[in-house]
Amino acid sequence: MQATSYTYDAETRTGSVLLDDGTPLPFDAAAFDAGGLRLLRPGQRVRIEVEGSGDGRRVTFVTLQTL
């Protein structure tokens, strides 16, 4: 699934993405680390993997979207 980076805190390696429908979805350090990234800037297109549904939905993987 694709999204756009919305927030990122380099100190905690946590942040949030905006889904294409505008829904914000937070991610934790484990999801950030799983993608192998070092830094993330707001506005970057990312590829994410999520699990769960509704209020229990969470990001498990976030990395840059490449073509």
C-alpha positions in Angstrom: 0.0 0.0 0.0 1.2 3.5 -0.7 1.0 6.6 1.5 2.6 9.9 2.2 4.9 10.6 5.1 3.2 13.1 7.4 5.3 13.3 10.6 8.6 11.9 11.7 10.6 12.2 15.0 14.2 11.2 14.4 14.8 10.8 18.1 12.1 8.2 18.7 11.9 6.9 15.0 8.1 7.2 15.2 5.7 9.2 13.1 2.6 9.0 10.9 1.6 8.6 7.3 -1.4 9.9 5.4 -3.2 7.2 3.4 -4.4 8.3 0.0 -7.9 9.0 1.4 -6.4 11.4 3.9 -6.6 9.1 6.9 -3.6 9.5 9.3 -2.0 6.3 10.5 0.8 6.3 13.1 3.9 4.0 12.9 6.3 3.0 15.7 10.0 2.5 15.8 9.7 -1.2 14.9 7.9 -0.4 11.7 10.4 2.2 10.8 13.4 -0.1 11.5 11.8 -2.9 9.5 12.0 -0.7 6.4 15.8 -0.1 6.7 15.4 3.7 6.5 17.7 6.2 8.2 15.6 9.4 7.8 12.1 10.3 6.6 10.9 13.7 5.4 7.3 14.9 5.4 5.8 14.6 2.0 7.8 11.7 0.8 5.9 8.9 -0.8 6.3 5.6 1.1 5.3 2.0 0.8 3.7 0.6 3.9 2.4 -2.7 5.2 -0.5 -2.8 7.7 -2.2 -5.4 9.8 -5.5 -5.4 11.6 -8.6 -3.3 10.8 -10.6 -0.4 12.1 -9.1 1.2 15.2 -6.7 -1.8 15.6 -5.0 -1.2 12.2 -1.3 -0.5 12.5 1.7 0.0 10.3 4.2 -2.9 10.4 6.6 -1.7 7.7 7.5 1.6 6.1 10.0 2.3 3.4 10.4 4.7 0.5 8.3 4.1 -2.6 10.6 3.4 -5.5 9.6 3.1 -9.2 
